[in-house]
Amino acid sequence: MVLKCTLSVLFCSLMLTVGTIHAQLLDNRCYLDGGGSAVNFFANEDITVGAVVGSLRVLGDPGKDIVLTLREKDSPVYIAPGTKDLIVAKPLDKEGLIGPSAVFVNVICERKFSDEAGIIIPVNIRVTDVNDNAPMWIGAPYKLNLSEVTVIGTRILQGIRAHDLDQPGPYSTVEYQTLPGPYSDFVAFVTPLEGTLVLKKYIDYETVQNFTVKIRAQDQGKPPKYSDTYVTIRVLDSDDQNPKFDRDVYYGQLLAGPGDVSITPETIRAEDQDRGIRADIRYSIVSSNGSEDELNFEIHPTTGTIRQRRALPPSQAHHSRTIVVKATQVDNPDRYALTTVILAPPKGSETSPSAMSVQPPVGGAEFVRGTFYVTVREDAAPGTKVSQLVPGGGGRADEPVRYRIVGSPLAQEQFRVGPGGELMLARSLNYRRTSQYTFAIESSLPGGERNTSTTVVVDVLPANMWEPRFRKPFYSFAIDNPLHAQQLPMLVGRIEAADGDRTDELSFVLKGNYSNLFRVDPYGNLWLVSNRTDLPLAMRLLATVTDSGTPQKSATVPVVVKLKPETASLTSNLLVVNIVVACVLGVLLLGSLVRCVYRRRKRKVSSADQIGGHGAGGHGAIPPLKHGVDSSRFLLQRPDQRMLERPGMHAGGRLAADCAASSTLGSDNQDFLEHEGAENPRRSQIHNTRALDREELAGQNLNHLLLQWQEKYDEKNNGTEDMSIDDKLIVYF
């Protein structure tokens, strides 16, 4: 019974232990669903405070069997009570300006009803970028000064820049553009991605002195964010305008003696049309009747007051005179303007009343010898009053006078005479077609009474209808270095320009930092007239051509003069280098050849020494041939060695015999024998008496050598012979 109770207690304890272990094995609370040890979330930087970043994939119910808390106390996120959701507590910002750009927290998960420590789960929240920043201008607004003669295409402003704080990519890529406006067509950006402004249209200081263009910088987001600013351009005046008189014609009256002439309708005055410069003006009289005007009249250079210097001769005092006044800029004599001053004769000194008289005409006229001389500009509009005719002869003012043009059908189509005697322009003039009209005008009263006529000559003055034009929009010339020029001036090239007005003459002016080194003649030839040592590779100039018309017109073109690269010194240096390299290669080749010959000769001498060594002495004697003939006598040996090998013969005989047997040619040995014979007559006798023996001995020598070579060749083929014997035989032969 006691045993039975004991077994029951043990069984219950075992079951309790197994249940506990099984419960522990099945408790997977606080583990991540799907495995893993960390949680990653992505959140846009524009997420609002209080929004849910994400839900933790933790096994267990936060309200019942697990507790979720954050280790960090001041975290930008928190866990909603009773849930697994992470809530945003502070703003997030990818750029890190108003909030953190990344969040890393640790979540502690504790199991309820368990004594085990909580599990730490790392949570990483990555903040992604959104287009929440607009580009910001750097250095805006922009201001610059620009000359009115700036060439189209010139980069007038560089360094315009806007910065976007968004992360690198489309949200931070800035594009530039000009916004529509009154002056937006004057400038433009080179490319949308480059903040460089270029001039698109010519500007005129007399038209606009300053203007503002609105520009925009925007990113490539969808929708894009942008910022606007302004570019203010202040136009600088340049001397591109001629002076201008207030009126084209002034009137006055001749005096009986010296004095100031009263001018109407106002005082003579001219001013520079370049309002930003306002150069001083000097007045002068241009003689149109020889030198009489300069002798009879003078004009004050600054006030423009005309003074008659003396009384006119009677032949001149009864006729009206036209004086041409010139206004010239002080700083630029090429800039000037002309006007006319018509001086009528004094009252009471007019010509006979039977002739017609003329009031000061519009275009300038003179009544000389009963003929009207009228000038009119080519660009005068139809309906312009050319002159005013007044009949003489004592007719009453209330009597109607009739006028008609006679003598020229062409003049009848071109002009007409009004009822008051005014000569009017009926059609437009063309100087190229007709430069002068000569016709007669008849005036008569009703009924044909008191008919009078006078001749009118109308000179058409060419108007400046065309402005000069260049053949090319850009000129580029290349010249040698001026320091190498043999003679100055040196022709550089030709700048071709033409004017549609055939009577206009063209004049060229160069501007730029290096304009003083060049000159342009009236034909457009560009000459180099001076040189310097500090010239750049490219010299940029502006060439301005101006015609002689009224008003003057001009055009400008850029000119670039480049220096050719100097190749003479480079060529000579390359030639020297080539010569040196060729010499070095020649020396190396010659040294290699000499070394090769030397080594080959050394090998031959070494082989000969080896053969002689084998044949000398008793220890290194060559073994006899198979046929019983000793071959040592046939090898290259010294004479004394060969003499010692032949017993029974004295030294002289042995020497002669061995010398005869040592070579088939016998040239060197023969000389040796002759020399020995001169010293010893007995040796010569022995040589003479045994000539046949020597020939026989030489033949035997050759046969023995051939036989030995054949035997050694056979042994070599069988692989039993050393190659040194063949080398000796080859050297011997």
Steps between C-alpha positions, in 0.01 A plus 500: 500500500782732585664410174186575313472848653861567426454409135194722475691800634788441262263470206327829584833680540614369165183611327528845655860538386420390145209744483717784615769422243240465227346836593840663490574354160173626355532863637601704187378833618710815410644326195460663157251348268687337212831504679763769507657705774428860392219703347542755219248767403495771227334835563472806275640817648163669457324259738291686754541484875266233642504287188580128520844404367432127515393210716745268676479140389537362854327183611276550794217727608625829652190529712511148645825308495780742387607855587671724235713799609778715351844515650556862375322757709510796256423320178327662197260202500304317767288184530129551528376344829350157460612475134802413293488829298789749489372858502694812381559735791727759324533620139738307277724667239730329251721809490522505881386862532177478700529142618710185492591348163496145645360332813646202688325374814494183710167339595496291820249215496424337838294185552238511765491221759862421425818557696714523186660833395338699219612469137649809329384556141699763296275721283650708216283769336641637173375842393448536124528827310208693351499821299441730793767767429488764229825622337657795680677773301858584595590867470162606360373739375759551228618828350739575215611779269488433127626713211261560218759385243520151650489238227213254486601166650731652761484340845398797710456332840653181636475341841123512544433218742221356711540222757243238592528338843339175394709189461697453176264398225207647312380690803826697519577543127435867419396637160508870405271697271393855423137582558290685242514877537560829316874439460523123525602475133824690565672225703486122537683219676758300306348174621232434762756330724759783484454836667656707224311782326573600140382798299241412234406843368675832446426765760498875442573746776285762333204261515544345842746590773427210736265207515421203722454136402333246726670162521394174665682203652300180544581140581392189313248380755140418412358747564816716494587763757646829379629840606502823299735798502591795279795603285532877464707617203629856481579599142819697448502751219763481229591742229285353226283804417578819312408844630167639389376856438168610637393596147600400153479859365555837666416840351664838525550830315813643345635821652622814328820488709677292767292371792323203655238337281160442661397136453142376500297317613756431779868512571719245329554212736612138475559234761647152519232233461695272732321621807723308734811672363378848393827592336580868449418643158705739287342694210665593172400624155543269204555699182251420225593790268876472485661691787263796501293376795806467719613849404164670542359308800618339817327299774580485868635146573297448817193729483421459130452875440561598135677829436533682167861615482467763224257662257424284200573621145193633318503199266454271802292715732188475283484119507417258777782282630513157654760428764577145615574473872679195641475380862786268604558306820810610686598145604436341160540706180339219301169578667339810350176641359414763236228760469429791264448867573320694227574872505258720301610836351411819691160653439492736206790335321305225325521449124271661247128455562447341162671185618364246738639490854533209736447475869738284698419151373472192707787308347726798428486706180669791331377749247798562275477661155128448474513126578382325812736241640321272737640206696287227646596179682432167342303377801255791497144375524242576230319823582813669638527870418811551290483878438266798503454706184364857507415678175626850435389767260281703732207264506255544784507256780133414461542401138512121452815383327522182301819286487597216279813301426615497137793358310542166675242218515711326762490807724124528451464147647743566782395850618194720516442868573230597746264797461715706734818444297638223718707243318398159640641151464246271332687170498794347681841587364769257392851640484629201306241549230502879469733728693382832348181645355496809276167651400317830461210636705255742342277730700209689352198699607148411390455590133863428415629843607855558622635152443842447659723196515819399670727198490522275800783257557434240769805311624422176677729438796569136574360386829666242716252225427726205569728423785837339429518125523785256540534201274567269796362507854845419639855550371800294607856546373824317575840668483856418590650638818541876450851477640593295190348750258761627258322822417206695641226569417408139428172405332292275724181460298197681368177593673238518227214746540261666258227764504188511287536878457739532208619848591587414858860454598592256774742556785622233743583534868655232722429466870655271758806460716727437201337738252804730506705225334276485192355736240222459246514697177184622316504181292473276806856372496622417851865595553735421786684827570674422829613204708550404860667219692207417730236418241250223578424216263167666405426874485132594495394824336181675397488650152243776442422626152323834454363647180511864394125543466275729703426381756795269521443133551744242625541129565735300720658159459739302725851435368749249641867505402686181596873437508627197309694247714875526455620176348852594386669440834293186555611358162869566568476341843336190354777477236773514766321235704469274196873539420600418857275194507639381165857540625429305818333221303795492256753474784301221663474311169871539427590389853279192463667414168853537643407293803355229279818485285720503808310219668502293182874546454556419867308176461717404200822573686375306802418204278845513345665507842293200608610301194865591558470401864368154416782436255793615719691292758478135588224524746241651267596315186227410256447127471595339175248431227348163446723446197813528715607844382579760764281804436681739732738607223206621290359734763598856567824471696804713555795419274729391784238250624461345159878471453535311825245238390712372208795297621809448283475838333694807598325818601517669163363205307220442745408868488487509122300181476252599768455845349429346162256255655313751714324684218385434147533865404861548613513878472594588856709180550675550169617844612620345821699235310652759269606700803651193661674414174670832492645435840592141448590379149482139611135533584432649158676209337302249695181688401595492134597133496187383671233702318322189389503369855327814622226475237443139588496580868242778443275261311524247775416771752184594313393136463555432868297805595209403274508149634508620859210740434293218342564276802408771746188584297388139521565486871312821556201364317509202728501732804837377638734789401565829667428808295837657582681292234273639223558851626876440474471363148279793392750748639781315323328519165 
